[in-house]
Amino acid sequence: MGQTPASDELRDRLVDEILQDVRLTADVERAMRTVHREVFLPGIGLEEAYADQAVSIKDNPLGGPLPLSCASVPSVVGMMLSQLEIEPGDDILEIGAGTGYNAALLAELVGDNGHVTSIDIDSDVALHARTMLDRAGYRHVQVMERDGLIGAPENAPYDRMLAAVGLWDVPAAWWGQLGNGGRLVLPLRWRGQTRSVALTRHGDTLVSEGMELCGFVPVIGQDGEKTTALNTDGTIRVIHDEDQAVDADALGSSLTTTGIEVMSGQRIGGEESFDGVWLRATATDDRVCRLQVTPDAPAQGLLLRPAIPGRSPLLVDGDSLAYLVVRREGVDPKRPHRLGAAAYGPHAGELAEDLIGHIEAWGAARTAVPRLCVTSAKSAVAAGPGHVISKPESRLRLTY
């Protein structure tokens, strides 16, 4: 089955590396030191199998930029399993079977008295997971070829549900399959960004117990996110939700005008995350999107490169936009970088100041932990602080 002293050593080395950056529960660490990842990746060398990186197992037949299925990054796998807080004897549903490696880890965590159901919409992926699980000795894991948006009601209710595919909303069918008090961990995508969110069910409300940055292959059949190119070669794009109006022509034209730059008073260190700026902004501002600039984008047309070219916070309002930038200044050796805004269009000044306001709000409470509430569309949305984002099947409210 491929297990050798060399693979044991590489597996333990990978877990040790993960523990330097990710807080794993003791049970998850044990499971990751038990299951051999290379068994689920036939044809892949040991060094690659135990690198902290994703491995594609099936390309997208439509030729898209993302594979149809892949083995997730091991550190992200461990992080999400730790978020799930599995107890021995739990009944678990996994959406997105992948290689079967996740399901094997889940089987280790629930023990002999628990049960794992893993589903995937693609027949080849489901067959691969079934074959690899059998080969690794996890024949008791149930694998189904099934649309993940439907779930697996025949084995419900579940104590835990884990989505290994990116979702734009919590599918209505899942509400009836997660038991009250149960926990759902999913890569939830809104306003152009993805977070692995741990949600506990309290009646008709799912309340977050934590969220972490991640990225996943999107689920098939749920399309609430749009990509709008602002230039002819598509190297400057806006990622936005379907309820946000983005005028490609107007915004593209604004980039040909003279932009402005406004800097905030917030500084960061070289390794310090400022990802919370996006979260803080989405809690109060309906104009927040994501700016994506590819490495081959033309130098002209942008005043400054975005702070994170692939996923910088962006404010869009008609024919104007403002995005996050970062400038290195040597004033403070501990925090040599200053955050700011670059803006274009007739309302550039207003949008830049609004983005600066979000940066300053984040800076004033950098350690604040956001709380996400998801309310079933079948029930009323509770009044309270924070911003409500309407979605087809549920409503999200992010508060601090």
C-alpha positions in Angstrom: 0.0 0.0 0.0 3.0 2.2 -0.2 3.7 2.7 3.5 7.4 2.7 4.1 9.8 4.1 6.8 10.6 6.8 4.3 6.9 7.8 3.9 6.4 7.7 7.7 9.3 10.1 8.1 8.0 12.5 5.4 4.5 12.4 6.8 5.8 13.3 10.3 8.0 16.0 8.9 5.0 17.5 7.1 2.9 17.5 10.2 5.7 19.1 12.2 5.9 21.9 9.5 2.2 22.4 9.7 2.3 22.8 13.5 4.6 25.7 13.2 1.9 27.8 11.5 -1.4 26.1 12.2 -3.0 25.1 15.5 -4.2 21.5 15.2 -6.2 19.7 17.8 -4.4 16.7 19.3 -6.9 14.3 17.6 -6.3 15.9 14.2 -2.6 15.8 14.7 -2.8 12.1 15.5 -5.0 11.4 12.5 -2.6 13.2 10.2 0.3 11.2 11.6 -1.7 8.0 11.0 -3.1 8.2 7.4 -0.7 7.9 4.5 -1.5 10.6 2.0 0.5 9.0 -0.8 -1.9 6.0 -0.9 -4.6 8.4 -2.2 -2.2 9.9 -4.8 -1.1 7.0 -7.0 1.6 8.0 -9.5 2.8 10.9 -7.3 6.2 10.8 -5.8 6.6 10.8 -2.0 8.2 14.2 -1.8 5.3 15.7 -3.7 2.7 13.7 -1.8 4.1 15.2 1.5 4.6 18.7 0.3 2.2 21.3 1.8 0.5 21.9 -1.5 -2.6 20.9 -3.5 -2.4 18.2 -6.1 -4.8 18.1 -9.0 -6.5 14.8 -9.7 -8.9 15.8 -12.5 -8.6 18.7 -14.9 -11.6 20.9 -15.7 -13.2 19.4 -18.9 -14.3 23.0 -19.9 -10.7 24.2 -19.7 -11.2 26.6 -16.8 -8.4 27.9 -14.7 -9.2 25.6 -11.8 -9.2 21.8 -11.7 -12.4 19.9 -11.3 -11.0 18.1 -8.3 -7.8 18.1 -6.3 -6.2 17.0 -3.0 -6.4 20.0 -0.8 -3.3 21.6 0.8 -2.6 19.5 3.9 -2.3 22.5 6.3 -5.7 23.7 5.2 -7.1 20.2 5.7 -5.8 20.1 9.2 -7.1 23.6 9.9 -10.6 22.7 8.8 -10.7 19.4 10.6 -9.6 21.3 13.8 -12.4 23.8 13.2 -14.9 20.9 12.9 -14.2 19.7 16.5 -15.2 16.1 15.8 -16.1 13.8 18.7 -15.7 10.0 18.6 -19.0 8.4 17.4 -20.0 11.4 15.3 -22.0 11.0 12.1 -20.3 13.1 9.4 -21.2 14.2 5.9 -18.3 15.3 3.6 -19.2 17.2 0.4 -16.5 16.9 -2.2 -14.8 13.5 -2.0 -11.6 14.5 -3.7 -9.0 11.7 -3.3 -10.6 10.1 -0.3 -7.8 11.3 2.0 -10.1 13.7 3.9 -12.6 10.9 4.4 -9.9 8.7 5.8 -8.9 11.4 8.3 -12.5 11.8 9.3 -12.9 8.0 9.8 -9.9 8.1 12.1 -11.5 10.9 14.1 -14.9 9.4 14.6 -13.6 6.0 15.5 -15.4 2.6 15.2 -18.7 4.0 16.6 -18.9 6.9 14.1 -19.9 7.0 10.4 -18.5 9.0 7.5 -20.5 9.7 4.3 -18.6 11.3 1.5 -20.3 12.5 -1.7 -19.2 13.9 -5.0 -21.0 14.9 -8.2 -18.4 13.6 -10.5 -18.4 9.8 -11.1 -14.7 9.6 -11.8 -13.8 11.4 -8.6 -16.2 9.3 -6.5 -14.8 6.1 -8.0 -11.2 7.3 -7.3 -12.1 8.1 -3.7 -13.9 4.7 -3.2 -10.9 2.8 -4.7 -8.3 4.6 -2.7 -10.3 4.3 0.6 -10.6 0.5 0.0 -6.9 0.3 -0.8 -6.1 2.1 2.5 -8.3 0.0 4.6 -11.3 2.4 5.1 -14.0 0.3 3.4 -16.5 1.3 6.1 -16.5 4.9 4.7 -19.6 5.3 2.5 -19.0 7.1 -0.8 -21.8 8.3 -3.1 -22.0 9.9 -6.5 -24.3 12.7 -5.5 -24.9 16.4 -6.1 -23.3 18.1 -3.1 -26.0 20.8 -3.1 -28.6 18.1 -2.3 -26.5 16.4 0.4 -27.3 12.9 1.6 -30.6 13.0 3.5 -30.8 9.2 3.9 -28.0 9.3 6.5 -29.1 12.5 8.3 -29.1 14.1 10.8 -25.4 14.7 10.9 -23.4 15.9 13.9 -20.8 17.4 11.6 -20.7 18.5 8.0 -17.6 19.4 6.0 -17.5 21.0 2.6 -14.3 20.5 0.6 -15.6 22.7 -2.2 -16.1 26.5 -2.3 -19.7 27.7 -1.8 -21.4 31.1 -2.3 -24.3 30.2 0.0 -25.4 27.6 2.5 -27.7 25.3 0.4 -31.2 25.0 1.7 -31.1 21.2 1.8 -28.2 21.2 4.3 -30.3 23.0 6.9 -32.5 19.9 7.3 -29.5 17.5 7.5 -27.4 19.2 10.1 -28.7 18.4 13.6 -29.4 21.2 16.1 -26.1 21.9 17.9 -24.2 20.4 15.0 -21.3 22.1 13.3 -20.8 22.9 9.6 -17.3 23.9 8.3 -17.3 25.2 4.7 -15.2 27.5 2.4 -17.7 30.3 2.2 -17.2 32.9 -0.6 -18.7 36.4 -0.5 -17.6 39.7 -1.8 -14.8 38.1 -3.8 -13.0 36.4 -0.9 -13.2 32.9 0.7 -13.0 32.0 4.3 -13.2 28.6 6.0 -16.0 29.3 8.4 -17.0 27.1 11.3 -20.8 27.5 11.9 -22.8 25.9 14.8 -26.5 25.5 14.3 -28.9 27.1 16.8 -32.3 26.5 15.4 -32.7 28.6 12.2 -29.4 30.3 12.7 -25.8 29.3 12.0 -23.3 31.2 14.2 -19.6 31.3 13.4 -17.1 30.0 15.9 -14.2 31.2 13.8 -13.0 31.8 10.2 -9.7 31.4 8.4 -8.5 32.4 4.9 -8.5 29.6 2.4 -9.2 28.8 -1.3 -11.1 25.9 -2.9 -12.4 24.6 -6.1 -16.0 26.0 -6.4 -19.0 23.7 -6.1 -20.7 22.8 -9.4 -24.2 24.3 -9.7 -24.1 27.3 -7.5 -23.1 30.5 -9.3 -23.7 33.7 -7.4 -20.3 35.2 -8.2 -19.3 37.1 -11.3 -16.0 38.1 -12.9 -15.9 41.4 -14.9 -12.9 42.3 -16.9 -12.0 46.0 -17.0 -9.6 45.9 -19.9 -9.6 44.1 -23.3 -7.0 41.5 -22.4 -8.8 40.6 -19.1 -5.7 41.2 -17.0 -7.5 43.6 -14.6 -10.7 42.1 -13.2 -13.3 42.7 -10.6 -14.7 39.7 -8.6 -18.1 40.5 -7.3 -21.4 39.0 -6.2 -24.5 38.9 -8.5 -26.3 41.6 -6.4 -23.5 44.1 -7.1 -23.7 46.3 -10.2 -20.3 46.6 -11.9 -20.2 48.6 -15.1 -17.1 47.3 -17.0 -17.0 50.1 -19.6 -17.3 52.9 -17.1 -14.8 51.4 -14.7 -12.4 50.6 -17.5 -12.6 54.1 -18.8 -11.8 55.5 -15.3 -8.5 53.7 -15.3 -7.4 55.8 -18.3 -7.8 59.0 -16.2 -5.4 60.4 -13.7 -5.9 58.6 -10.4 -5.2 59.8 -6.8 -3.3 58.2 -3.9 -4.3 58.7 -0.3 -2.4 57.1 2.6 -3.8 56.1 5.9 -2.1 56.3 9.3 -2.0 52.5 9.6 1.4 50.7 9.3 2.2 47.0 9.2 5.2 44.9 9.6 6.6 42.7 6.8 4.9 39.5 8.0 1.8 41.2 9.5 -1.5 40.3 8.0 -3.9 43.1 6.9 -6.5 40.8 5.6 -9.0 42.1 8.2 -9.4 45.3 6.2 -11.6 43.4 3.8 -13.6 41.7 6.6 -14.1 45.0 8.4 -15.3 46.7 5.2 -17.8 44.0 4.2 -19.5 44.4 7.6 -20.7 47.9 6.7 -20.2 48.6 3.0 -22.2 47.0 0.2 -19.7 48.3 -2.4 -16.8 45.9 -1.4 -15.5 43.7 -4.2 -12.2 42.1 -5.0 -9.6 43.4 -7.5 -7.6 40.9 -9.4 -4.6 42.0 -11.4 -2.5 39.3 -13.2 1.3 39.5 -13.4 1.1 40.3 -17.1 -1.2 43.3 -16.7 0.1 46.4 -18.5 2.0 48.8 -16.3 -0.1 51.7 -17.6 -3.6 52.1 -16.4 -3.0 51.6 -12.7 -1.4 54.3 -10.5 0.0 51.7 -8.1 0.0 47.9 -8.0 -2.7 46.6 -5.5 -1.5 45.6 -2.1 -2.2 42.0 -3.0 -2.5 41.8 -6.8 -4.6 38.7 -6.8 -7.2 39.7 -4.1 -7.1 43.3 -3.0 -10.2 44.9 -1.4 -11.9 47.2 -3.8 -14.8 49.7 -3.5 -16.9 50.2 -6.7 -19.4 52.9 -7.2 -20.7 53.4 -10.7 -17.9 54.9 -12.8 -15.4 55.1 -9.9 -13.3 52.7 -7.9 -10.7 52.6 -5.0 -8.4 49.8 -4.0 -6.0 49.0 -1.3 -2.3 49.8 -1.8 0.8 49.5 0.5 3.9 51.6 0.4 7.2 50.9 2.1 8.4 53.7 4.4 11.4 53.5 6.6 10.0 55.6 9.4 9.2 52.7 11.8 11.6 49.7 11.5 9.0 47.4 13.1 6.2 48.5 10.8 7.8 49.9 7.7 4.7 49.6 5.4 1.8 52.0 5.3 -1.6 51.2 3.9 -3.5 53.5 1.6 -5.9 53.8 -1.3 -5.5 54.4 -5.0 -8.7 55.7 -6.7 -10.0 56.6 -10.1 -13.1 58.2 -11.6 -15.3 61.2 -10.9 -15.8 60.1 -7.3 -12.2 59.0 -6.7 -11.8 61.3 -3.7 -14.9 60.1 -1.9 -14.2 56.5 -2.5 -10.5 56.8 -1.4 -11.6 58.5 1.9 -14.2 55.7 2.4 -11.6 53.0 2.0 -9.2 54.9 4.3 -12.1 54.9 6.8 -12.3 51.1 6.6 -8.5 50.8 7.0 -8.5 53.1 10.1 -11.5 51.2 11.6 -9.6 47.9 11.2 -6.4 49.5 12.6 -8.3 50.7 15.7 -9.3 47.2 16.6 -6.9 44.8 14.9 -7.5 41.9 17.2 -11.3 42.1 17.0 -12.8 38.8 15.9 -15.7 39.0 13.4 -18.8 37.0 14.0 -20.8 35.6 11.1 -24.5 34.8 11.4 -26.3 32.8 8.7 -30.1 32.8 9.0 -32.3 30.4 7.0 -34.4 32.2 4.4 -37.5 30.4 5.8 -37.3 32.5 9.0 -37.2 36.2 9.6 -33.8 38.0 9.7 -33.2 39.2 13.2 -32.7 42.9 13.6 -29.3 44.0 14.9 -26.0 45.7 14.2 -24.0 44.8 11.1 -24.6 44.5 7.4 -27.0 42.0 5.8 -26.1 40.5 2.5 -29.2 38.9 0.8 -28.6 35.5 -0.9 -31.1 33.1 -2.5 -31.3 30.6 0.3 -30.0 32.3 3.4 -28.8 35.6 4.8 -25.4 36.5 6.1 -24.7 39.1 8.7 -21.1 39.9 9.7 -20.7 41.8 13.0 -17.9 42.7 15.4 
